[in-house]
Amino acid sequence: MSALFAIAPALPLHKAGKFVAGAYIVFLALVLVYVVIMAIRSQRIERELSELQRDLDAARADSEHDLERVG
Amino acid sequence: MLPPTYGKGLRGLSLATLATISAALALVFFYAPLDANQGFVQKIFYIHVPLAIVSLCGFIFGAVLAIGYLRTGDRKWDMRSYVAIHMSLIFGVGGLITGSIWAKASWGHWWVWNEPTLVSFLIVLLLFATYQPLRFSIEDPERQSRYASVFAIVAGAFVPLNFLAVRLAQQYVHPRVLTLTGGNLPGAMRLTFLVSLLGITLLFVTLWKYEMTTKNTRAQVRRLRRTLLGDDTIRPAGRSAAPL
């Protein structure tokens, strides 16, 4: 990090810098929190899709079993 | 009829957003000159003002989409309006917090009550903060959509009126940098601001499409479950703007 600051232009990071950094961190944090929430929602959809697939397979197996018994 | 696919073009849009925001940050910290009065603190302007502008435009966008619902009765318009208002609220909170930080740095106070721009923005934000409680207090999906749309239109119409009222107010503590006559931003600052505004606008559109894709996919999974398994227990609950 110190190497990065060494090559960066001279920025007044002593007093004003903390406010500017704070504002941009708030923005970044909002976007990150949003992305995390959306990732959780995507996981939920994936789980619902897996459950649907499992229930569908079970229903198909049941109907095949019934057909075999009738036949 | 197949439901609309909101994920189309999302990858390209995401990359464009990333590139624009990266360019905006580079311009903010390596190109735009330091403000003569405020110095380095003025860099907050490039994130605070675009967030506030995009948030207010998003509320109006939500109102326009709500008109689409009232005209057609199709719940997809209501869902679009809901997501636009939801996104605008998030951006609005971002604008409010960054503005508060800027106020502390330049005025010495986190909040100034006698500043019309700040208070009017807070009123708009609080008004739209009641949108979700109002919406989800109604169980019946059709009534929920109708009432939410009417609210979105009325509150959306309030946004430009509020903006005009503040512009016409006499007290100008808050700096005016954007006017019809060109404002008072020098060229390098203006370019940086416009790229930042474009980046935040693209971020809004990307996240809007992202959330629409997620909601639409979930609704499709539920619809599939009902069709394939005849499972009628899987219906959108009261707290959902997803279509049936």
Boltz contact constraints between the chains, C-beta under 6 A:
constraints:
  - contact:
      token1: [A, 12]
      token2: [B, 40]
      max_distance: 6.0
  - contact:
      token1: [A, 16]
      token2: [B, 39]
      max_distance: 6.0
  - contact:
      token1: [A, 16]
      token2: [B, 40]
      max_distance: 6.0
  - contact:
      token1: [A, 16]
      token2: [B, 41]
      max_distance: 6.0
  - contact:
      token1: [A, 19]
      token2: [B, 41]
      max_distance: 6.0
  - contact:
      token1: [A, 19]
      token2: [B, 101]
      max_distance: 6.0
  - contact:
      token1: [A, 19]
      token2: [B, 105]
      max_distance: 6.0
  - contact:
      token1: [A, 20]
      token2: [B, 43]
      max_distance: 6.0
  - contact:
      token1: [A, 20]
      token2: [B, 44]
      max_distance: 6.0
  - contact:
      token1: [A, 22]
      token2: [B, 101]
      max_distance: 6.0
  - contact:
      token1: [A, 23]
      token2: [B, 44]
      max_distance: 6.0
  - contact:
      token1: [A, 23]
      token2: [B, 47]
      max_distance: 6.0
  - contact:
      token1: [A, 23]
      token2: [B, 98]
      max_distance: 6.0
  - contact:
      token1: [A, 23]
      token2: [B, 101]
      max_distance: 6.0
  - contact:
      token1: [A, 26]
      token2: [B, 97]
      max_distance: 6.0
  - contact:
      token1: [A, 26]
      token2: [B, 98]
      max_distance: 6.0
  - contact:
      token1: [A, 27]
      token2: [B, 47]
      max_distance: 6.0
  - contact:
      token1: [A, 27]
      token2: [B, 94]
      max_distance: 6.0
  - contact:
      token1: [A, 30]
      token2: [B, 94]
      max_distance: 6.0
  - contact:
      token1: [A, 41]
      token2: [B, 214]
      max_distance: 6.0
  - contact:
      token1: [A, 45]
      token2: [B, 217]
      max_distance: 6.0
  - contact:
      token1: [A, 45]
      token2: [B, 218]
      max_distance: 6.0
  - contact:
      token1: [A, 48]
      token2: [B, 221]
      max_distance: 6.0
  - contact:
      token1: [A, 49]
      token2: [B, 221]
      max_distance: 6.0
  - contact:
      token1: [A, 52]
      token2: [B, 225]
      max_distance: 6.0
  - contact:
      token1: [A, 55]
      token2: [B, 229]
      max_distance: 6.0
  - contact:
      token1: [A, 56]
      token2: [B, 228]
      max_distance: 6.0
